[in-house]
Amino acid sequence: DFATPRAVLTGHDYEITCATICAELGLVISGSKEGPCLIHSMNGDLLRTLEGPETLEGPENCPRPKLIQASREGQCVIYYESGHFCVFSVNGRLQATMKTDDKIK
């Protein structure tokens, strides 16, 4: 038996640096090297774009997501290279942000 993809997710212009799957909500959230994080359905439909905090400060500060985690309650936590933590709802609304100088792995 050969495995076949269930869906092909499109929308990123650069390589994917992090991703998570929330099976309970049927979502895939991914972040790329030079762009925003995207929320897709498991069927491959692009649902939302999550703009990081650097986007608000200007286009020269492109967000670079490193870690993503989603909860079954509909919260998504993203850690960016710049040291920002952001909490988004699955509707794409930025709910909280925090900056840290600590190295997070």
C-alpha positions as CSV (number, residue, x, y, z in Angstrom):
1,D,0.0,0.0,0.0
2,F,1.2,3.5,-0.9
3,A,0.3,6.4,1.3
4,T,-1.4,9.3,-0.5
5,P,-1.7,12.8,0.8
6,R,-5.1,13.7,2.2
7,A,-4.7,17.4,1.1
8,V,-2.1,19.7,-0.3
9,L,-1.8,22.9,1.7
10,T,-0.7,26.0,-0.2
11,G,-0.1,29.6,0.7
12,H,3.4,30.0,1.9
13,D,6.0,31.6,-0.3
14,Y,9.0,30.3,1.7
15,E,10.0,27.1,3.6
16,I,7.9,25.9,6.5
17,T,9.7,26.3,9.8
18,C,7.0,25.0,12.2
19,A,3.6,23.4,12.1
20,T,1.0,21.8,14.4
21,I,-2.2,19.8,13.9
22,C,-5.2,20.2,16.0
23,A,-7.2,17.1,15.2
24,E,-10.1,18.0,17.5
25,L,-10.8,21.2,15.5
26,G,-9.7,19.8,12.2
27,L,-7.0,22.5,11.7
28,V,-3.4,22.6,10.5
29,I,-1.4,25.7,11.5
30,S,2.0,26.4,9.9
31,G,4.6,29.1,9.9
32,S,7.2,29.9,7.2
33,K,10.6,31.5,7.3
34,E,9.6,34.8,5.8
35,G,5.9,35.2,6.3
36,P,2.9,34.9,8.4
37,C,1.4,31.8,10.0
38,L,-1.5,30.2,8.1
39,I,-4.5,28.2,9.4
40,H,-5.8,25.5,7.0
41,S,-8.6,23.0,7.3
42,M,-7.6,19.4,7.1
43,N,-9.2,19.4,3.7
44,G,-6.6,21.9,2.5
45,D,-8.8,25.1,2.6
46,L,-6.9,28.3,3.7
47,L,-9.0,29.7,6.5
48,R,-6.9,32.5,8.2
49,T,-3.6,34.4,8.2
50,L,-2.1,35.1,11.6
51,E,0.0,38.3,11.4
52,G,2.8,38.5,14.0
53,P,3.7,41.5,16.2
54,E,6.5,42.6,13.9
55,T,4.1,43.2,11.1
56,L,2.5,46.0,13.2
57,E,5.9,47.7,13.5
58,G,6.7,47.7,9.8
59,P,7.4,45.5,6.8
60,E,11.1,45.4,7.4
61,N,10.5,43.4,10.6
62,C,9.1,40.2,9.0
63,P,7.8,37.7,11.6
64,R,9.8,34.5,11.8
65,P,7.8,31.9,13.7
66,K,9.8,29.1,15.4
67,L,7.3,27.2,17.5
68,I,3.5,26.7,17.2
69,Q,1.1,25.0,19.6
70,A,-2.7,24.8,19.3
71,S,-5.2,23.7,22.0
72,R,-8.5,22.0,21.5
73,E,-10.1,25.1,23.1
74,G,-9.2,27.1,20.0
75,Q,-6.1,28.9,21.2
76,C,-2.9,29.1,19.3
77,V,0.5,30.1,20.8
78,I,3.3,31.1,18.5
79,Y,6.9,31.9,19.5
80,Y,8.8,34.1,17.1
81,E,12.6,34.4,16.6
82,S,12.4,38.0,17.9
83,G,11.4,36.7,21.4
84,H,7.7,37.5,21.0
85,F,5.0,35.0,22.3
86,C,1.6,35.6,20.7
87,V,-1.7,34.0,21.6
88,F,-4.3,34.0,18.8
89,S,-7.8,32.6,18.6
90,V,-8.5,30.3,15.7
91,N,-10.5,33.1,14.3
92,G,-7.3,35.0,13.8
93,R,-7.7,37.5,16.6
94,L,-4.5,38.5,18.5
95,Q,-5.4,38.0,22.1
96,A,-2.1,38.5,24.0
97,T,1.5,39.2,23.3
98,M,4.6,39.1,25.5
99,K,8.3,39.7,24.7
100,T,11.1,37.8,26.4
101,D,14.9,37.9,26.1
102,D,15.2,34.2,27.2
103,K,16.2,31.5,24.6
104,I,13.2,29.2,24.1
105,K,13.6,25.7,22.6
